Amino acid sequence: MSNTDQRPLLLVVATGMRLYREYLLRSISERYRVHLFLTAEPDWEKEYVSGWTVLPSTTDGPAMAAAAAGVHAATPFAGVLCWDEVRIHATAFIAQALGLRNGDPAVIWRLRDKGGTRAALEASDVPQPRSIPVKTVDEAVAAAAEVGYPAILKPRGLGASLGVIKVHDEAEVRANFAFTEAARGPEPVVFDTDQPILVEEFVSGEEISVDSVVRDGVVTPLFVGRKVVGYHPYAEEIGHFVDASDPLLADPTLLDVAQRTHKALGFTDGITHAEYMLTADGPKVIEVNGRLGGDMIPYLGLLATGVDPGLVAAGAATGGEVDVAHRHDRVAGIRFFYVEEEDTTLGELAFDSAKLPDGIDRVVTVAQPGAVVSPPPKGTVWGRIAFAIATGASRDEVATRLDAAEAALDVKSS
């Protein structure tokens, strides 16, 4: 990389799986020099970066802050960015130490800890389901009776709907408490061990996600994701749709709730992925994450609107330019595919390209032959074997194209 390169230097902590995150790094590298913090030498990332530092851990915030200070002294960072849920709190220590945006670990922890989120929103009278933290199954039974049935059991600090289940009576609370309690993410993060489970009021309606950029406390929605949830009573997210013309992007009630939510949480700069339930009484906050959304939702937003989520996130992190103007007006959708039976040993799996219709952006096989996979609840996110992404003029058109992609997926067991 030339020493005369005047592009701002951005520190990115971890990258995630290439299948799901390469598009972000690719676009960011066009306008920023990128330095990575990783736990192993980069591979595919090298094409997009100007440097990297290999560290023993990318979840140790103070240690990363010390390492970053050394690099920063020689070549100052304009900002620091992370889109990995497990590492956003640790990343905040870097921003705090270097005086960069989004540099308050306490704020990010308030988002990571769903119990902390609930307490902050309650204190500011932001609409949300009633929530009671508990430790034991007996406490959960008492809490469910208090919030009313049906109720929701959920872990305090996991994402991707891991461990979340709807229960209808005391017997179901007792039967499913262990399922929620045993849920684990890809890497261990310790939350409140005294009250690690939340028992929440069930609120009905359509669940959506909103990726927003926040600049000096002002919240601007970028994309609305319409969730497709399956495998009842488990809340497995099996797909999403993003419409550039979604009326919720300009809905005054949702915009007000989003603004009040971020103010209550103290989140003033960066990117968030928030989930709301659209109830008969208006939108209620389900959770707020201090990062870009997963499940390729930001990529769907890029396809649908032309707004580049990587560049918006980098601009928010550095205080630089943020372009949220729409260049497309279409719908994009993703669908995830699973095997039918638990503990299926995969043989060959592939999409028949001759059966794929127009409008398919990509089809991807995630699992490898020989892998043993299961559908939800045992499989959860890691049970996904493939996914397809399509675009079109309407949600119905996109859904039809995803149906065709599903029919084109040939899965053999061994």
KAURBEL-V19649 format. One record per residue. PSI is psi in degrees with one decimal (NA if undefined). Layout:
PSI + PSI
This chain:
131.5 + 141.9 + -14.6 + 1.1 + 116.8 + 5.1 + 145.2 + 147.4 + 122.8 + 129.0 + 125.0 + 125.3 + 113.6 + 165.9 + -25.2 + -172.3 + 138.0 + -40.6 + -33.8 + -17.0 + -4.3 + -36.7 + -32.4 + -49.1 + -36.9 + -48.6 + -38.5 + -39.9 + -14.9 + -26.4 + -7.0 + 146.1 + 136.1 + 128.4 + 129.9 + 143.2 + 121.1 + 169.2 + 1.0 + 157.4 + 137.1 + 157.6 + -92.4 + -22.2 + -22.4 + -29.6 + -24.3 + -0.3 + 158.4 + -13.4 + 170.7 + 161.0 + 127.4 + 124.5 + 157.0 + -31.2 + 145.4 + 20.3 + 0.9 + 95.8 + -52.9 + -39.5 + -40.8 + -37.1 + -39.6 + -42.3 + -41.2 + -35.4 + -36.3 + -43.3 + -42.0 + -34.5 + -33.7 + -42.8 + 101.7 + 137.7 + 140.7 + -20.8 + 169.5 + 140.2 + 141.6 + 136.5 + 13.6 + 118.1 + -40.3 + -23.2 + -0.6 + -33.2 + -45.5 + -37.4 + -32.9 + -28.7 + -35.2 + -49.8 + -40.0 + -46.1 + -33.0 + 0.0 + 32.2 + 172.5 + 154.9 + 39.1 + 47.4 + 100.2 + -32.4 + -37.1 + -45.3 + -37.0 + -34.3 + -30.6 + -38.5 + -39.6 + 105.3 + -27.5 + -40.7 + -39.5 + -48.4 + -43.0 + -42.2 + -40.8 + -38.0 + -40.2 + -25.4 + 9.4 + 38.9 + 133.9 + 128.1 + 164.6 + 148.4 + 141.3 + 135.0 + 120.5 + 140.7 + 169.1 + -42.3 + 165.3 + -34.9 + -39.1 + -37.5 + -40.3 + -45.2 + -40.2 + -40.1 + -38.2 + -31.4 + -42.3 + -20.6 + 152.1 + 149.5 + 158.7 + 169.4 + 131.9 + 132.8 + 146.4 + 156.1 + -27.5 + 20.1 + 161.8 + -172.4 + 26.0 + 20.6 + 129.6 + 3.4 + 131.7 + 145.9 + 132.9 + 147.0 + -13.0 + 178.2 + -39.6 + -39.4 + -32.8 + -48.4 + -35.7 + -27.5 + -4.5 + -41.6 + -33.6 + -47.8 + -43.3 + -33.3 + -8.4 + 136.3 + 145.6 + -178.1 + -24.4 + 142.4 + 131.8 + 128.8 + 120.7 + -159.7 + 105.0 + -14.0 + -31.0 + 71.8 + -8.7 + 141.6 + 132.6 + 119.0 + 152.0 + 134.9 + 124.8 + 132.5 + 155.8 + -160.9 + 129.6 + 130.8 + 166.3 + 150.4 + 117.7 + 127.2 + 152.8 + 137.4 + 122.4 + 116.6 + 40.1 + -7.3 + 123.4 + 126.1 + 110.4 + 139.6 + -50.9 + 144.2 + 123.5 + 124.5 + 113.3 + 147.9 + 116.5 + 137.9 + -174.9 + 47.5 + 140.0 + 9.8 + 147.0 + 56.9 + 128.2 + 110.4 + 1.2 + 170.0 + 152.4 + 140.1 + 126.5 + 123.0 + -26.5 + 19.7 + 123.4 + -19.8 + -20.2 + -21.9 + 16.0 + 119.0 + -33.8 + -46.4 + -41.3 + -38.5 + -44.8 + -40.9 + -43.5 + -44.9 + -35.6 + -49.7 + -35.0 + -43.1 + -34.6 + -12.0 + 18.1 + 114.6 + -21.3 + 129.2 + -157.9 + 140.2 + 153.5 + 102.9 + 147.5 + 134.7 + 149.2 + 125.0 + 95.4 + 173.1 + -21.2 + 7.7 + 174.7 + 138.0 + 140.2 + 126.7 + -50.5 + 163.8 + 129.6 + 137.2 + 53.8 + 173.3 + 151.7 + 158.4 + -159.3 + 22.6 + 15.1 + -44.7 + -33.3 + -39.3 + -40.6 + -40.9 + -46.1 + -40.1 + -39.2 + -25.1 + -5.4 + 125.1 + 109.2 + -32.5 + -45.8 + -35.7 + -44.2 + -41.1 + -40.0 + -39.7 + -36.9 + -30.4 + -11.1 + 15.6 + -162.0 + 138.0 + 114.5 + 112.3 + 15.8 + 134.6 + 137.7 + -12.5 + 160.8 + 80.6 + -179.4 + 140.7 + 146.4 + 156.2 + 145.3 + 135.8 + 144.6 + 147.2 + 161.5 + 167.9 + -31.1 + 147.7 + 148.4 + 44.6 + 128.1 + 117.6 + 139.7 + -129.4 + 144.7 + 136.0 + 155.6 + 135.7 + 104.5 + -26.9 + -20.6 + -1.0 + 132.9 + 175.0 + 154.9 + -2.9 + 118.8 + -43.3 + 150.3 + 136.1 + 128.6 + 126.6 + -46.1 + 158.8 + 150.5 + 136.2 + -15.8 + 146.1 + 117.2 + 159.5 + 153.2 + 171.0 + 150.5 + -16.7 + -38.4 + -35.9 + -141.6 + -35.4 + -1.7 + -6.8 + 131.9 + -19.8 + 167.5 + 161.0 + 145.9 + 134.6 + 157.8 + 162.5 + -175.8 + -16.0 + 164.6 + -40.9 + -41.7 + -42.7 + -42.4 + -39.5 + -39.9 + -35.6 + -33.9 + -44.4 + -38.0 + -39.8 + -41.1 + -24.5 + -7.1 + 116.8 + 116.0 + 125.4 + 138.6 + 159.1 + NA
